[in-house]
Amino acid sequence: MDTHAFKRSLHHSDRYNRRGFGRAEEVAGSLEQAYQSSLIGSIRDNGYGLTHGRLQVRLAEAFGFCWGVERAVAMAYETRRHYPQERIWITNEIIHNPSVNDHLREMDVLFISVEGGVKDFSGVASGDVVILPAFGATVQEMKLLNERGCHIVDTTCPWVSKVWTTVEKHKKQSFTSIIHGKVKHEETLATSSFAGTYLVVLDLEEARLVAEYILGNGNRESFMERFSKACSPGFDPDRDLEHLGVANQTTMLKSETEEIGRLFERTMLSKYGPTELNEHFLAFNTICDATQERQDAMFSLVDETVDLMVVIGGYNSSNTTHLQEIAVTRGIRSFHIDTPERIHSDNSIEHKPLGEELTVEELFLPSGPITVGITSGASTPDRVVEHVIQRLIALSEN
């Protein structure tokens, strides 16, 4: 399928919208009431710090809603205002934040159900309105909705669209796309649907396995067993690892994406030499600015003296998970929560340790003076961060 041609055709359809409906002023009040916070504004103005009795709060200097997320949420609100009577669906969570998605449900926005990992579009009818979320949708989903006669409102973040363009360039030049991402994440699923031949690597460890195979140090059977669910149909490592381009899920850890790119450049340089490198390796910068800013701010925050970290964001939010990873690698006592309600009045906290299931820790805040670092993922509204801080203040007064 010529995905580039399909996108161009879809973008010219009168049933497709990716610019909103000119109703920003109409929904501004609702967005401000639901998501903004005067407390967070004052903390920003106070050098990102707050002192209350024995509690000191230090906010990361970049956190929370990014431009792409604000745009997606605003477009969803505009869509409801523009189509007051029509049935409105969304192909997945608009962003990975439970409070935002709950607000959309309260506005009678329907969510496509998933059974056994497969989305069920059977209830979507011609004339229905369907919102594509910030991290995009697969080209197959777009094609289905277009053929069904739906009105498509595309809130895909432009940074994600940039990655799609990158893998399409790989495809045009018959290069395999090495995608640094999580195989089952919606953004990576969408990106791979625009690619030709592709291989998804989760981290630097998996990238090294691929590099070793390229250099003749791997076993084909074990390689395919490891990556059988992370590659394009008919993938042949002996054929498809000769020409590589690197892309990424925009919410991955920036430093790791960069290291993976350097690794494959060195690998192809070693195998083919400097004169043929450009014939075998392509690299484009597809790291999201907002993701980079939030990670850089987190590194700065953990360099300060904080007693513990609270990282706020959806448990299925990749960019939030990587913020938590930064705290963990620095050995800081840290807690990933998705809502303020995870902090309980008995000084316990229900949180999700990195790579583990939800757990409860008693005696969350220790006695005496304490400095708490706080950051939040790009899908977390300031209002949620405010409520977390209010709960911390209440606990510190006990």
C-alpha positions as CSV (number, residue, x, y, z in Angstrom):
1,M,0.0,0.0,0.0
2,D,1.3,3.5,-0.9
3,T,0.7,5.0,2.5
4,H,2.0,8.4,1.4
5,A,-0.6,8.6,-1.4
6,F,-3.3,7.4,0.9
7,K,-2.5,10.1,3.5
8,R,-2.5,12.8,0.7
9,S,-5.9,11.6,-0.5
10,L,-7.3,11.4,3.0
11,H,-6.1,14.9,3.9
12,H,-8.0,16.3,0.9
13,S,-11.3,14.6,1.9
14,D,-14.1,16.9,3.1
15,R,-14.7,14.3,5.9
16,Y,-11.2,14.8,7.4
17,N,-10.1,17.5,9.8
18,R,-6.7,18.0,11.5
19,R,-6.9,21.7,12.1
20,G,-9.8,22.0,14.6
21,F,-13.0,23.9,14.1
22,G,-12.2,27.5,15.0
23,R,-13.9,27.1,18.4
24,A,-10.9,27.6,20.7
25,E,-12.5,30.5,22.5
26,E,-15.7,28.5,23.1
27,V,-13.9,25.6,24.9
28,A,-11.2,27.7,26.6
29,G,-13.2,28.1,29.8
30,S,-14.0,24.4,30.1
31,L,-10.3,23.5,29.5
32,E,-9.1,26.0,32.1
33,Q,-11.5,24.8,34.7
34,A,-10.7,21.1,34.1
35,Y,-6.9,21.2,33.7
36,Q,-5.2,24.4,34.7
37,S,-4.1,25.4,38.2
38,S,-3.4,28.8,39.8
39,L,-1.3,27.0,42.5
40,I,1.0,25.5,39.9
41,G,1.3,28.9,38.3
42,S,2.4,30.5,41.5
43,I,5.0,27.7,42.2
44,R,6.4,28.3,38.7
45,D,6.7,32.0,39.5
46,N,8.4,31.1,42.8
47,G,11.4,29.3,41.2
48,Y,9.5,26.0,41.0
49,G,9.5,25.6,44.7
50,L,7.0,25.7,47.6
51,T,7.6,25.5,51.3
52,H,4.9,24.6,53.8
53,G,6.0,23.8,57.3
54,R,8.4,20.9,57.2
55,L,7.6,20.1,53.6
56,Q,9.5,21.5,50.7
57,V,8.3,20.8,47.2
58,R,10.5,21.0,44.1
59,L,8.9,20.9,40.7
60,A,10.8,20.0,37.6
61,E,11.2,23.0,35.3
62,A,9.4,21.2,32.5
63,F,6.6,18.9,33.2
64,G,3.0,18.1,32.4
65,F,1.0,18.9,29.3
66,C,3.0,19.5,26.1
67,W,1.8,21.4,23.1
68,G,0.8,18.3,21.2
69,V,-1.3,17.0,24.1
70,E,-2.9,20.4,24.7
71,R,-3.8,20.5,21.0
72,A,-5.3,17.0,21.0
73,V,-7.4,17.6,24.1
74,A,-8.6,21.0,22.8
75,M,-9.5,19.5,19.4
76,A,-11.5,16.8,21.2
77,Y,-13.5,19.4,23.1
78,E,-14.0,21.4,19.9
79,T,-15.3,18.3,18.2
80,R,-18.0,17.7,20.8
81,R,-19.0,21.4,20.5
82,H,-19.0,21.2,16.7
83,Y,-21.0,18.0,16.6
84,P,-23.5,18.3,19.5
85,Q,-25.8,15.6,18.3
86,E,-23.6,13.1,16.4
87,R,-22.1,10.0,17.8
88,I,-18.4,10.6,18.5
89,W,-15.9,7.8,18.9
90,I,-12.2,7.8,19.8
91,T,-10.0,4.9,18.6
92,N,-8.1,4.8,21.8
93,E,-7.4,7.0,24.8
94,I,-6.9,10.6,23.6
95,I,-3.8,10.7,25.8
96,H,-2.5,8.4,28.5
97,N,-4.2,10.1,31.5
98,P,-7.3,8.7,33.3
99,S,-8.8,12.0,34.3
100,V,-8.7,13.4,30.8
101,N,-10.3,10.3,29.3
102,D,-13.0,10.3,32.0
103,H,-13.9,13.9,31.1
104,L,-14.4,12.8,27.5
105,R,-16.6,10.0,28.7
106,E,-18.7,12.5,30.6
107,M,-19.1,14.4,27.3
108,D,-20.6,11.2,25.8
109,V,-17.5,10.4,23.7
110,L,-17.4,6.7,23.0
111,F,-14.3,4.6,23.2
112,I,-13.6,1.8,20.7
113,S,-13.6,-1.5,22.7
114,V,-10.7,-3.9,22.6
115,E,-11.2,-7.7,22.7
116,G,-8.2,-9.9,22.9
117,G,-5.9,-7.1,21.8
118,V,-8.1,-6.4,18.7
119,K,-10.2,-3.2,18.4
120,D,-13.9,-3.7,17.6
121,F,-15.1,-1.1,15.0
122,S,-18.4,-2.9,14.4
123,G,-20.4,-0.3,16.2
124,V,-19.0,2.6,14.1
125,A,-21.5,3.7,11.4
126,S,-21.3,5.9,8.4
127,G,-21.7,9.5,9.4
128,D,-20.2,8.9,12.9
129,V,-17.4,11.2,14.0
130,V,-14.1,9.4,15.0
131,I,-11.3,11.1,16.8
132,L,-7.7,9.8,16.2
133,P,-5.7,10.3,19.4
134,A,-2.5,12.2,19.9
135,F,-0.2,9.2,19.3
136,G,-2.0,8.4,16.0
137,A,-3.8,5.5,14.5
138,T,-2.7,2.8,12.1
139,V,-3.0,3.4,8.4
140,Q,-5.4,0.3,8.3
141,E,-7.7,2.0,10.9
142,M,-7.7,5.2,8.9
143,K,-8.5,3.3,5.7
144,L,-11.4,1.4,7.4
145,L,-12.9,4.6,8.8
146,N,-12.6,6.5,5.6
147,E,-14.2,3.7,3.6
148,R,-17.0,3.5,6.2
149,G,-17.9,7.1,5.5
150,C,-16.9,8.5,9.0
151,H,-15.9,12.0,9.7
152,I,-12.3,11.8,10.9
153,V,-10.8,14.3,13.4
154,D,-7.1,13.7,13.5
155,T,-5.3,15.0,16.6
156,T,-2.1,13.1,15.9
157,C,0.9,15.0,17.3
158,P,3.0,16.5,14.5
159,W,6.1,15.0,16.1
160,V,4.5,11.5,15.6
161,S,3.6,12.4,12.0
162,K,7.3,13.4,11.5
163,V,8.3,9.9,12.5
164,W,5.8,8.4,10.0
165,T,7.4,10.6,7.2
166,T,10.8,9.2,8.3
167,V,9.9,5.6,8.0
168,E,8.2,6.3,4.7
169,K,11.5,7.7,3.5
170,H,13.2,4.5,4.6
171,K,10.6,2.5,2.7
172,K,11.1,4.5,-0.5
173,Q,14.8,3.8,-0.5
174,S,14.2,0.1,0.4
175,F,15.8,0.5,3.9
176,T,14.6,-1.4,6.9
177,S,13.3,0.8,9.7
178,I,14.8,0.1,13.1
179,I,12.1,1.5,15.4
180,H,13.2,2.2,19.0
181,G,9.9,1.6,20.8
182,K,7.5,-0.7,22.6
183,V,6.0,-3.3,20.3
184,K,2.4,-3.0,21.6
185,H,2.3,0.8,22.2
186,E,-0.2,2.5,20.1
187,E,2.3,4.9,18.6
188,T,4.7,2.2,17.6
189,L,1.9,0.2,16.1
190,A,0.9,3.3,14.0
191,T,4.5,4.0,13.0
192,S,5.1,0.4,11.9
193,S,2.0,0.5,9.8
194,F,3.5,3.3,7.7
195,A,6.9,1.5,7.4
196,G,7.9,-1.1,4.8
197,T,10.3,-3.6,6.3
198,Y,10.8,-2.9,10.0
199,L,12.2,-4.2,13.3
200,V,11.2,-2.9,16.7
201,V,13.9,-2.8,19.4
202,L,12.9,-2.1,23.0
203,D,16.2,-0.9,24.4
204,L,19.9,-0.8,24.0
205,E,20.2,-4.5,25.0
206,E,18.0,-5.6,22.1
207,A,19.8,-3.2,19.7
208,R,23.1,-4.8,20.6
209,L,21.7,-8.2,19.8
210,V,20.7,-6.9,16.3
211,A,24.2,-5.3,15.9
212,E,25.9,-8.6,16.8
213,Y,23.8,-10.4,14.2
214,I,24.7,-7.9,11.5
215,L,28.4,-8.5,12.3
216,G,27.9,-12.3,12.0
217,N,27.9,-13.2,15.7
218,G,24.2,-14.3,16.0
219,N,22.1,-17.3,15.6
220,R,19.2,-17.0,13.1
221,E,16.8,-19.3,15.0
222,S,17.3,-17.6,18.4
223,F,17.1,-14.2,16.7
224,M,13.8,-14.9,15.1
225,E,12.4,-16.4,18.3
226,R,13.4,-13.1,20.1
227,F,11.9,-10.7,17.5
228,S,9.1,-12.8,15.8
229,K,6.5,-10.4,17.2
230,A,8.5,-7.2,16.6
231,C,9.1,-7.3,12.9
232,S,7.3,-6.9,9.6
233,P,5.7,-10.0,7.9
234,G,8.3,-12.1,6.1
235,F,11.2,-10.4,7.9
236,D,14.6,-12.1,7.0
237,P,17.5,-10.9,9.1
238,D,20.0,-12.2,6.6
239,R,18.4,-10.0,3.9
240,D,16.7,-7.2,5.7
241,L,19.6,-5.9,7.9
242,E,21.8,-4.8,5.1
243,H,20.3,-1.3,4.7
244,L,19.0,0.4,7.9
245,G,17.3,3.6,9.0
246,V,16.6,4.5,12.6
247,A,13.4,6.0,14.0
248,N,11.8,6.0,17.4
249,Q,8.6,6.1,19.4
250,T,8.7,9.8,20.4
251,T,8.3,9.1,24.1
252,M,11.3,6.9,24.5
253,L,14.4,7.9,26.6
254,K,16.2,10.4,24.5
255,S,19.7,9.3,25.5
256,E,19.0,5.7,24.7
257,T,17.6,6.5,21.3
258,E,20.7,8.5,20.5
259,E,23.0,5.7,21.7
260,I,21.0,3.2,19.6
261,G,21.5,5.4,16.5
262,R,25.3,5.6,17.2
263,L,25.5,1.9,17.7
264,F,24.0,1.1,14.3
265,E,26.1,3.7,12.6
266,R,29.2,2.1,14.1
267,T,28.0,-1.3,13.2
268,M,27.3,-0.5,9.5
269,L,30.6,1.4,9.4
270,S,32.5,-1.6,10.7
271,K,30.8,-3.9,8.2
272,Y,30.8,-1.8,5.0
273,G,33.5,0.8,5.6
274,P,33.3,4.6,5.4
275,T,32.9,4.9,1.6
276,E,29.7,2.7,1.6
277,L,28.2,3.8,4.9
278,N,25.7,6.2,3.4
279,E,24.4,3.4,1.1
280,H,23.6,1.2,4.2
281,F,22.7,3.6,7.0
282,L,20.2,6.6,7.3
283,A,19.6,8.6,10.4
284,F,17.0,11.4,11.0
285,N,16.3,13.2,14.3
286,T,12.8,12.1,15.4
287,I,13.2,12.8,19.1
288,C,10.2,14.9,20.4
289,D,11.3,18.3,21.8
290,A,8.8,18.1,24.7
291,T,9.9,14.6,25.7
292,Q,13.5,15.8,25.6
293,E,12.8,18.9,27.7
294,R,10.9,16.9,30.3
295,Q,13.7,14.4,30.6
296,D,16.4,17.1,30.8
297,A,14.4,18.8,33.5
298,M,14.1,15.5,35.4
299,F,17.9,15.0,35.2
300,S,18.4,18.5,36.7
301,L,15.9,17.8,39.4
302,V,17.4,14.5,40.6
303,D,20.8,16.3,40.7
304,E,19.3,18.4,43.5
305,T,18.9,17.2,47.1
306,V,15.5,15.6,47.2
307,D,14.5,12.9,49.7
308,L,11.9,11.3,47.4
309,M,10.3,11.7,44.0
310,V,6.7,11.6,43.0
311,V,6.2,11.0,39.3
312,I,2.6,11.6,38.1
313,G,1.1,10.1,34.9
314,G,-0.8,7.2,33.4
315,Y,0.6,3.8,34.1
316,N,0.5,3.1,30.3
317,S,2.3,6.4,29.6
318,S,5.7,5.7,28.1
319,N,7.1,9.2,28.6
320,T,6.1,9.1,32.3
321,T,7.6,5.6,32.8
322,H,10.9,7.0,31.5
323,L,10.8,9.9,33.9
324,Q,10.4,7.3,36.7
325,E,13.4,5.4,35.2
326,I,15.6,8.4,35.6
327,A,14.8,8.6,39.3
328,V,15.4,4.9,39.8
329,T,18.8,4.9,38.0
330,R,19.9,7.6,40.4
331,G,18.9,5.5,43.4
332,I,16.2,8.0,44.6
333,R,13.2,6.7,46.5
334,S,10.5,7.3,44.0
335,F,6.8,6.7,43.4
336,H,4.8,6.6,40.1
337,I,1.1,7.3,40.6
338,D,-1.6,8.0,38.1
339,T,-4.0,10.0,40.3
340,P,-3.9,12.0,43.5
341,E,-6.2,9.4,45.1
342,R,-3.2,7.0,45.3
343,I,-1.9,9.0,48.3
344,H,-4.0,8.1,51.3
345,S,-4.7,10.0,54.5
346,D,-3.1,7.2,56.6
347,N,0.3,8.1,55.1
348,S,0.3,5.2,52.7
349,I,0.7,5.3,48.9
350,E,-0.4,3.0,46.2
351,H,2.1,3.2,43.4
352,K,3.7,1.3,40.5
353,P,7.4,0.5,40.9
354,L,9.2,0.3,37.5
355,G,8.4,-2.9,35.7
356,E,6.2,-4.2,38.5
357,E,2.6,-4.3,39.6
358,L,0.8,-1.9,41.8
359,T,1.9,-2.0,45.5
360,V,1.1,-0.2,48.7
361,E,3.9,1.3,50.8
362,E,3.1,2.4,54.4
363,L,4.8,5.4,56.1
364,F,5.2,7.1,52.8
365,L,6.3,10.5,54.1
366,P,9.0,10.2,56.8
367,S,8.9,12.4,59.9
368,G,10.9,15.6,60.1
369,P,11.8,18.1,57.3
370,I,11.5,16.6,53.8
371,T,12.0,17.7,50.3
372,V,9.8,16.1,47.7
373,G,10.6,16.3,44.0
374,I,7.6,16.3,41.6
375,T,7.3,15.8,37.9
376,S,4.6,14.6,35.6
377,G,4.3,13.1,32.2
378,A,3.2,15.0,29.1
379,S,-0.4,13.8,29.4
380,T,-0.9,15.1,33.0
381,P,-2.8,18.3,33.6
382,D,-1.6,20.9,36.1
383,R,-4.8,20.4,38.1
384,V,-3.8,16.8,38.9
385,V,-0.3,17.9,40.0
386,E,-2.0,20.5,42.3
387,H,-4.2,17.9,43.9
388,V,-1.1,15.7,44.6
389,I,0.7,18.7,46.3
390,Q,-2.4,19.4,48.4
391,R,-2.4,15.8,49.6
392,L,1.3,16.1,50.4
393,I,0.7,19.2,52.4
394,A,-2.1,17.5,54.4
395,L,0.1,14.6,55.2
396,S,3.0,16.8,56.3
397,E,0.7,18.5,58.8
398,N,-0.2,15.3,60.6
